Amino acid sequence: MDQDTALLTASGDDQRTRPRYSIGEVAELSGLSRDTLRWYERIGLMGYIGRDHTGNRRFTDRDLEWLALITRLRLTGMPVADMIRYAELVRAGEHTYPARLEMFRQTRSDVLDKIAELQQTVAVLDYKIALYEGRSDIERPAALTVPTCEGSDT
């Protein structure tokens, strides 16, 4: 069983699978609201969440690890539908490794593109800050340069 499958399923008997956290505790630990946690469970983004004798959800350390992963995926800008697809692939088993690998490669590429865009934005901000500070020693960033149509007849 791969690590992600272990996170999404209740299999295993180690301490990480022992139900111990209430939904309020998980909300506090994860930074997610109780409503978000319930929604993640309802849409299939979370695996089975156990219940105590009164019917209240009880989360495990593995659930917290899974939430940490999907929170990171959300920060990448990955759509919830893709995260659900990923969870489905994990549940389907190891034969889905190639599809999961492709998802992560694509997400990584998207993140690198965003980082490059943010670096351009920082360059623009640095330029504007320098202008307001009265400095003239900074070069205008390419992100503020209007491309010209050299060699065109227009």
N, C-alpha and C positions, 0 to 999 in steps of 0.2 A: 504494500500500500504506500503510495507516495505521500509526501508531507501535506500537500493541500487536501488530499482526500481525507487524511487523518484529521485535519482541522474541521472539515465539513461534516464528518460523521461522528457518531457517538461510540465508535468501536475503540477497543483498548481498555485497559484497566488501570492505567497510571493515574497519578494525582491530577494531571491536566484534564482528565475527563470527568472528574468528580464535580457534580453540580454544587456551586457554592455561592454564587452572586445573584442578588435580586436585580430586577430591571433598573431600579434606581441606582444601585451601586455600579452597574455596567454603564449607565448613562454618565455618571460622574467620572468613571475611569476612562471611558472612550471619548468623551466630549460630544457624544451624540445624544439627541433627545430621546425620551422614552417613546414618543410617537414614531421617530425614525427607526428605532430598534424593532418596534412592532411591525412597521411597514416592511422593513427588510425581511422579516420572517414571513410576512404575508405574501410577498412577491417571489419568494423562493431564493432570496440572496443569502439567507442564513439556512443552515441545516436544521435538523430537529432541535428544538429548544425544550429541554425537560421541564417538568412542572413538579412542584412540591405537593404535599398532601392536601393543600388548600386550593390548588390549581394555579398558583402564581409561578411565573417563569423563573427558572433557575439556570443561570449561565455557568459555563465552565471556563477554565483558563484557555482551552482550545477555542472556545467561542470568542474570547477576547483577542486571541492571536488572529483569528479570521477577520474580525472587525478591524484590527490594525491594518491588515492587508487591503481590505476593500476601501478603507478610508484613504490609504495611499493611492489606490487606483482612482478613486474619486478626485483626488488632488491633481492627478495627471490630466483630468478632463475627460476620462473615459465615461461614456454614457452609461447610465444605469442598465440599460438593455444589454450592453456588452458585458457588464459585470455579471448580470444574470446568466448570460450565455457562458461566461467563464465558469460560474458555479455549476452549471449543468454539465459542462465538459469534465469538470473535476469529479462530479458524481458518477459520470459515465465510465470512468476508469482510466487506467494507464494508456490504453490504446489512443487516447485523445491528446497525448503529449505533443504531437506535431501541430495540432490546431492551437493548443495553448501557447506553444513556443512562438508561433506566428503572431498570436494576439499580443504577446509581450514584446516581440520585436517591433511590431507596428506602433505600439504604445510608446516604446522607448524612442523611436524615430520621431513621433509626434512631440514628445517632451523635449527632445533636442531642438526641434524646430521652434518650440515656444521659448526655450532658453535663448536661442539666437535672437529671436524677436525682442525679448526682454532686454538683452544686452544692447540692442540698438536703441531701445527706449531709454535705458540708463545713459547712453551716450548723448541723446537729445537733452535729457534732464541736466547732465553735467554741463553741456554747452549753454543752456539757458541760465543755469546757476552762475556760470562764469560771466555771462553777459550782465546779469543783475549785480554781480559783485564788481563790475567795472573792469574786468580783465579782458584783454584782447589777445592773449597768448594761446587761445584754444581754437582749434580748427573746427569749422562747421562740419557736423557729422553727415555722412552719406544719406542717412535717413531723412534729412531735411533738404537734400539736393533734388531738384526737379530734373528728371531725365530729359535729355534733349533728343531730337530726332535728327541726328547728324546724317547728312547725305540724302535726306529726303527732299522731294520737290515741293513740299508744302510750306 
